[in-house]
Amino acid sequence: MDDRQTEFLDTARRFMEELILAPRPTPSSRTPLGEVVEEFLHADVTTLPLVTEDLPAHRLVDAEIALDELAAGPGSRLLGVSGGQQREHCSFQELISSPFLAYGTAPVDYITAATGPDTERRVVSFGIRLLTVDGHPVAVLQRGARPEFNRQSARLEILAVDEAGSAAFLSALRRLMLERSVLRGQVLSFSGNQYNMGAAGADFLPRPEVPVEDVILPPGVLDEILRQVVGIGAHRRALRASGRHLKRGVLLYGPPGTGKTLTVRHLLSATPGVTAVVLTGNSIVFVTQAAELARAMQPAIVVLEDVDLIAEDRSLAQGPQPLLFAMLDALDGLDGDADVAFVLTTNRVDVLERALADRPGRVDLAVEIPLPDADARRQLFELYARGLPLSPGAIHAAAERATGATGAFAKELMRRTVLLAAEAARPPRDADLADALDALVSARGALTRRLLGASPETAAPQVGGPR
């Protein structure tokens, strides 16, 4: 190795040593975004503690409305953030103080969110709000849920000069979210998403319109249900004043097709302005979220349809029942003076967990919705034949023949009657009703009758029946 090579290697070695020992950039380096936030807060943003508030995805609209109101004062600003998807993995502090990425201001990101069955509004999904609450300057990073990044909830990240500023902001935010909530007074359900079926998202449902005359039950039964579900809420002040509890549970049981779901729909129709959460099928796994929402939005009704799917008697069940315990916790988790009614339905009351009745507020009233008797069948057939050119005699004769038929059976019978007439390109006739009934009560229709809730004894066709 000659002198020139030795000199080159010495120079390279000194260069590497200087590079290794050189001071590295520190995380205190302000980004362009950080400079804007720091100017607004008039404080060193790298020294401020970060306060986070996680929100269920369905409450982001409420937060948006509350934030818009809080930001109505002078000097408030709404900023977007540059950086693409990289920013999704950074905290607010990392966005305003990063030695590696120069996050700056950019257009605000928005999503469209439902505010009712037929309404929606634009909501900030990633943006920074600079606002003043009770004299305290506050910077808030607003993030929507991003299930594709495994973030199932929305989040607010808050920077304030002192603890009093964060506390004032959160107090005002929570109050306005309750007062201005788009969920209050709505009929809702819950569902998962394509990334996580266990993540609760709220779905708005139209409030049913079911008048009392459309609910055909034995005399006094509907009045008893309404007194428990609706009446207690109507007289909440008197009951609270006397120390009575408002939380209540009603169980509707009976064969399929007898009117349990229709009764529930009438309850929802009879309680405009009351928040209702309806869980059925797979959505029943969200019973905990439903109870939490009911607590916040009371007066409220929580409907659990086919509750036997999760509340089977533990002595009959195979293995653990986490949803049963979640439901029991939901029933017990509300204070007694919470104006919340739980309405449960089942076709299989015999398999229900007995603990449902162990405490007041779980199930205070159990009501059987039986197979309709002859008079109820006649009323049901008249109800579902409304508007059809059928004679009263034919309708009554069909009701007499259809022993053990349910409301669901009567509804399907009238649909088939209309279909037979439509196939013949004419209005329905009494003969169409008789033919449709013959098909439904025939041996071939046995499974259909069972699916429609009719008893196995539903009458077979009579030769020469009314035409």
C-alpha positions in Angstrom: 0.0 0.0 0.0 1.6 3.3 -1.0 1.4 6.7 0.7 -1.5 7.9 -1.4 -3.6 4.9 -0.5 -2.8 5.2 3.2 -3.7 8.9 3.1 -7.0 8.1 1.4 -7.9 5.5 4.0 -7.0 7.9 6.9 -9.2 10.6 5.4 -12.1 8.1 4.9 -11.8 6.9 8.5 -11.8 10.5 9.9 -14.9 11.2 7.8 -16.8 8.2 9.1 -15.8 9.1 12.7 -17.1 12.6 12.3 -20.3 11.4 10.7 -20.9 8.9 13.5 -20.2 11.5 16.2 -22.1 14.4 14.6 -25.2 15.4 16.5 -28.4 13.9 15.1 -31.6 15.8 14.5 -33.8 15.8 17.6 -37.5 15.2 17.7 -38.1 18.8 18.9 -37.7 20.0 15.3 -40.9 21.8 14.3 -42.7 20.8 11.2 -44.4 23.5 9.2 -47.7 22.3 10.7 -46.2 22.5 14.1 -45.2 26.1 13.6 -48.8 27.0 12.8 -50.1 25.2 15.9 -47.5 26.7 18.1 -48.3 30.2 16.9 -52.0 29.7 17.8 -51.3 28.2 21.2 -48.5 30.6 22.1 -46.6 27.8 23.8 -43.8 25.3 23.0 -45.9 22.5 21.5 -43.2 19.9 22.3 -43.7 20.4 26.0 -47.5 20.1 26.0 -49.2 16.8 27.1 -51.5 15.1 24.7 -55.0 14.2 25.8 -57.0 11.7 23.7 -60.7 11.0 23.6 -61.8 7.8 21.7 -65.3 7.8 20.3 -67.4 5.0 18.8 -67.4 5.5 15.0 -71.2 6.3 15.1 -70.5 9.2 17.5 -68.2 11.1 15.2 -71.1 13.0 13.6 -72.1 14.2 17.1 -68.5 15.2 17.8 -68.5 17.1 14.4 -71.6 19.0 15.3 -70.3 19.9 18.7 -66.9 21.0 17.3 -68.5 23.1 14.7 -70.4 24.9 17.5 -67.4 25.3 19.6 -65.4 26.7 16.7 -68.0 29.3 15.8 -66.0 32.0 17.6 -63.5 34.4 16.0 -60.0 33.1 15.2 -61.0 29.5 14.8 -59.4 27.6 11.9 -59.7 24.1 10.3 -56.5 22.7 8.8 -55.8 19.6 6.7 -52.5 17.7 7.0 -50.1 16.6 4.3 -48.4 13.3 4.3 -50.8 10.8 2.8 -51.2 7.4 4.6 -48.0 8.0 6.6 -49.8 10.5 8.9 -52.4 7.8 9.8 -49.6 6.1 11.9 -48.4 9.3 13.6 -49.7 10.9 16.8 -50.6 14.6 16.9 -47.2 15.3 18.5 -45.4 13.5 15.8 -47.2 15.5 13.1 -46.1 18.8 14.6 -42.6 17.8 15.8 -40.8 15.4 13.4 -37.2 15.5 12.3 -38.0 13.1 9.4 -41.2 14.3 7.7 -42.1 17.9 7.2 -45.8 17.7 7.7 -47.6 20.8 6.5 -51.1 22.1 6.0 -53.2 20.7 3.2 -56.9 20.3 2.2 -59.1 18.7 4.9 -60.2 15.1 4.5 -63.9 14.5 4.7 -66.3 11.5 4.7 -70.0 11.4 4.3 -71.9 10.1 7.4 -75.6 9.3 7.9 -77.6 11.5 10.2 -80.9 9.7 9.8 -82.6 7.1 7.6 -82.6 9.5 4.6 -80.2 12.3 5.6 -76.4 12.7 5.7 -73.7 15.3 6.2 -70.0 15.8 5.5 -67.7 15.1 8.4 -64.0 15.7 8.9 -62.1 12.4 8.8 -58.7 14.0 9.2 -58.1 17.6 10.2 -56.9 19.9 12.9 -59.2 22.4 14.6 -57.8 25.5 16.2 -60.4 27.0 18.6 -60.9 28.8 21.9 -63.0 27.4 24.7 -63.7 29.6 27.8 -60.7 31.6 27.0 -58.4 28.6 26.5 -56.7 28.1 23.1 -57.0 24.4 22.1 -55.7 22.4 19.1 -57.7 19.3 18.2 -56.7 16.6 15.7 -59.9 14.9 14.5 -59.6 11.4 13.1 -62.3 9.2 11.8 -62.3 5.4 12.3 -60.1 3.6 9.8 -60.9 -0.1 10.1 -58.6 -1.0 7.2 -55.8 0.2 9.6 -57.4 -1.7 12.5 -58.6 1.5 14.1 -62.2 0.8 14.9 -63.0 4.0 16.7 -62.8 7.7 16.0 -60.4 9.8 18.0 -59.8 13.3 19.1 -56.2 14.3 20.1 -56.1 17.5 22.2 -53.3 19.9 22.9 -53.9 22.8 25.3 -51.6 25.1 27.2 -52.7 23.7 30.5 -54.9 21.0 32.1 -57.7 23.5 32.6 -57.9 24.1 28.8 -58.2 20.4 28.0 -60.8 19.9 30.8 -62.9 22.9 29.6 -62.8 21.6 26.1 -63.8 18.0 26.9 -66.6 19.2 29.3 -68.1 21.4 26.6 -67.7 18.8 23.9 -69.4 16.0 25.9 -72.3 18.2 26.8 -72.9 19.3 23.2 -72.5 15.8 21.9 -75.4 14.7 24.1 -77.6 17.8 23.5 -77.1 17.9 19.7 -76.8 14.1 19.0 -78.3 13.0 15.7 -78.9 9.6 17.4 -81.4 10.9 19.9 -84.9 10.0 19.1 -83.9 7.7 16.2 -84.5 4.0 15.6 -81.1 2.3 15.2 -79.4 -1.0 14.8 -75.8 -2.0 14.9 -73.6 -3.9 12.4 -70.0 -4.7 11.8 -67.8 -3.8 8.9 -65.9 -5.7 6.2 -62.7 -5.6 8.2 -64.2 -6.5 11.6 -67.7 -7.9 12.0 -67.4 -7.4 15.8 -66.9 -3.6 15.4 -70.2 -1.7 16.1 -71.4 0.8 13.6 -74.9 2.4 13.9 -77.5 2.0 11.2 -80.5 4.3 11.0 -83.9 2.7 10.5 -87.2 4.3 9.6 -89.5 4.5 12.5 -92.3 2.0 11.9 -95.9 3.2 11.5 -98.1 0.6 13.0 -101.5 1.8 14.3 -103.1 0.1 17.2 -105.9 -1.4 15.1 -103.3 -3.4 13.1 -102.2 -5.3 16.2 -104.6 -8.1 16.8 -104.0 -9.7 20.3 -106.2 -11.1 23.0 -108.2 -8.4 24.9 -106.1 -6.5 27.4 -102.7 -7.9 26.3 -101.5 -4.9 24.3 -102.7 -2.5 27.0 -100.6 -4.4 29.5 -97.5 -4.2 27.3 -98.0 -0.5 26.6 -98.5 0.3 30.3 -95.1 -1.3 31.1 -93.1 0.0 28.2 -94.7 3.4 27.4 -96.7 4.2 30.6 -93.7 4.0 32.9 -91.9 6.5 30.7 -94.9 8.8 30.5 -95.1 8.9 34.3 -91.3 9.0 35.0 -91.5 12.0 37.3 -94.1 10.6 39.6 -92.3 7.3 39.8 -89.0 8.9 40.5 -90.5 11.2 43.1 -91.8 8.1 45.0 -88.5 6.3 44.7 -89.7 3.7 42.1 -87.3 2.4 39.5 -87.9 3.1 35.8 -85.6 0.5 34.2 -87.8 -2.3 33.1 -87.8 -5.5 31.0 -90.6 -7.1 29.1 -90.5 -10.5 27.5 -92.9 -11.4 24.7 -93.1 -15.1 24.0 -95.1 -17.4 21.9 -95.1 -19.4 18.6 -93.6 -17.8 15.4 -95.8 -15.6 13.4 -98.2 -14.6 16.2 -97.4 -10.9 16.3 -94.4 -10.4 18.6 -92.4 -8.4 16.0 -95.5 -6.5 15.0 -96.1 -5.6 18.6 -92.6 -4.3 18.9 -93.1 -2.3 15.8 -96.2 -0.8 17.3 -94.3 0.1 20.5 -91.7 2.0 18.4 -94.5 3.7 16.5 -96.2 4.7 19.7 -93.0 6.3 21.2 -91.9 9.1 18.8 -88.9 10.9 20.1 -87.7 7.9 22.1 -84.3 6.5 21.1 -84.6 2.8 20.1 -82.0 0.2 19.4 -83.2 -2.9 17.6 -81.0 -5.9 17.7 -81.9 -9.1 15.8 -79.9 -11.9 14.2 -76.2 -11.3 14.1 -76.5 -7.7 15.5 -77.5 -9.1 18.9 -73.8 -9.4 19.7 -73.8 -5.6 20.2 -76.0 -5.7 23.3 -73.3 -4.0 25.4 -73.0 -1.1 22.9 -76.8 -0.9 22.7 -77.1 -0.5 26.5 -74.4 2.2 26.5 -76.2 4.2 23.9 -79.5 3.8 25.7 -78.0 5.0 28.9 -76.7 8.2 27.1 -79.8 8.8 25.1 -82.6 8.0 27.5 -85.6 7.8 27.4 -84.7 4.7 25.3 -85.9 1.3 24.3 -83.6 -1.7 23.6 -85.2 -4.5 21.6 -83.6 -7.9 21.6 -85.4 -10.2 19.2 -85.0 -14.0 19.4 -83.2 -13.6 22.7 -83.0 -17.4 23.1 -80.2 -17.3 20.6 -77.9 -15.9 23.3 -79.8 -16.5 26.5 -80.2 -20.3 26.6 -80.5 -21.9 30.0 -76.9 -22.6 31.2 -77.9 -26.1 32.2 -78.8 -26.8 28.6 -76.0 -25.0 26.9 -72.9 -26.5 25.5 -69.8 -24.6 26.5 -69.4 -20.9 27.7 -72.0 -18.3 26.9 -70.2 -14.9 26.7 -73.2 -13.2 25.1 -75.5 -14.3 27.8 -73.3 -12.7 30.4 -72.9 -9.6 28.2 -76.7 -9.3 28.1 -77.1 -9.8 31.8 -74.4 -7.2 32.4 -76.3 -4.8 30.1 -79.6 -5.4 31.9 -77.9 -4.8 35.3 -75.5 -2.1 34.3 -78.0 0.8 34.2 -79.2 2.6 37.3 -82.7 1.8 38.4 -83.9 5.4 37.6 -82.7 5.1 34.0 -85.6 5.5 31.7 -84.7 2.5 29.6 -87.0 -0.4 28.6 -85.6 -3.7 27.4 -88.1 -5.6 25.2 -87.1 -9.2 24.6 -88.8 -11.7 22.2 -88.5 -15.4 21.9 -90.3 -18.4 20.3 -88.7 -20.8 22.8 -89.4 -19.5 26.3 -88.8 -23.0 27.7 -85.1 -22.8 27.1 -84.4 -19.3 28.4 -81.9 -18.7 31.2 -83.8 -18.3 34.5 -81.4 -15.6 35.7 -83.3 -13.2 33.4 -86.0 -12.9 36.1 -83.7 -12.9 39.1 -83.6 -9.1 39.5 -86.0 -6.2 39.0 -85.3 -4.5 35.7 -84.3 -7.6 33.9 -87.7 -9.0 33.1 -90.6 -7.5 35.1 -93.3 -8.6 32.8 -93.6 -11.8 30.7 -96.5 -11.7 28.2 -97.6 -14.7 26.0 -98.5 -13.8 22.4 -100.6 -17.0 21.7 -102.0 -18.4 18.5 -105.1 -16.4 17.5 -108.5 -17.8 18.4 -111.4 -17.8 16.0 -112.3 -14.2 16.6 -108.7 -13.0 16.3 -108.3 -15.0 13.1 -111.3 -13.3 11.6 -109.9 -9.9 12.5 -106.5 -10.8 11.1 -108.0 -12.0 7.8 -110.1 -8.8 7.5 -107.0 -6.7 8.3 -104.8 -8.3 5.6 -107.7 -8.4 3.1 -108.1 -4.7 3.4 -108.4 -3.0 0.0 -109.1 -6.3 -1.8 -112.5 -6.9 -3.6 -113.3 -10.0 -1.5 -116.7 -10.6 0.1 -116.9 -10.6 3.9 -118.5 -14.1 3.7 -115.5 -15.5 1.9 -113.0 -13.9 4.3 -114.9 -15.2 7.3 -115.2 -18.7 5.8 -111.4 -18.7 5.1 -110.7 -17.7 8.7 -112.9 -20.5 10.0 -111.2 -23.1 7.8 -107.7 -21.9 8.8 -107.7 -23.2 12.4 -104.4 -22.5 14.1 -103.3 -19.9 11.5 -101.2 -16.9 12.5 -101.0 -13.4 11.4 -98.1 -14.3 9.2 -100.2 -17.0 7.6 -103.0 -14.6 6.9 -100.7 -12.0 5.4 -99.1 -14.6 3.1 -102.6 -16.0 2.2 -103.7 -12.6 0.9 -100.5 -12.1 -1.1 -101.1 -15.5 -2.8 -104.7 -14.5 -3.5 -103.5 -11.3 -5.3 -100.9 -13.3 -7.2 -103.4 -15.8 -8.5 -105.5 -13.0 -9.8 -102.6 -11.2 -11.3 -101.6 -14.3 -13.2 -105.1 -14.3 -14.7 -104.8 -10.6 -15.4 -107.9 -9.6 -13.4 -108.9 -8.4 -9.9 -108.9 -10.9 -7.0 -112.0 -13.0 -6.5 -113.4 -15.1 -3.7 -112.4 -18.2 -5.7 -108.7 -17.0 -5.7 -108.9 -16.8 -1.9 -110.2 -20.3 -1.6 -107.6 -21.7 -4.0 -104.8 -20.0 -2.2 -106.0 -21.4 1.1 -106.3 -24.9 -0.4 -102.7 -24.7 -1.5 -101.5 -23.4 1.9 -103.3 -26.0 4.0 -102.6 -29.0 1.6 -100.1 -31.7 2.5 -97.5 -30.0 0.2 -97.9 -26.8 2.2 -97.1 -28.4 5.5 -93.6 -26.9 5.7 -94.8 -23.5 4.6 -97.4 -23.5 7.4 -94.8 -24.3 9.9 -92.5 -21.5 8.6 -95.5 -19.1 8.9 -96.1 -20.2 12.4 -99.4 -22.0 11.9 -100.1 -24.9 14.1 -99.8 -28.5 12.7 -103.6 -28.8 13.1 -104.4 -26.1 10.5 -107.4 -27.5 8.7 -107.0 -29.5 5.5 -109.0 -28.3 2.4 -112.6 -29.0 2.4 -114.1 -30.3 -0.9 -116.6 -27.9 -2.3 -115.3 -25.1 0.0 -116.5 -21.5 -0.6 -115.7 -20.1 -4.0 
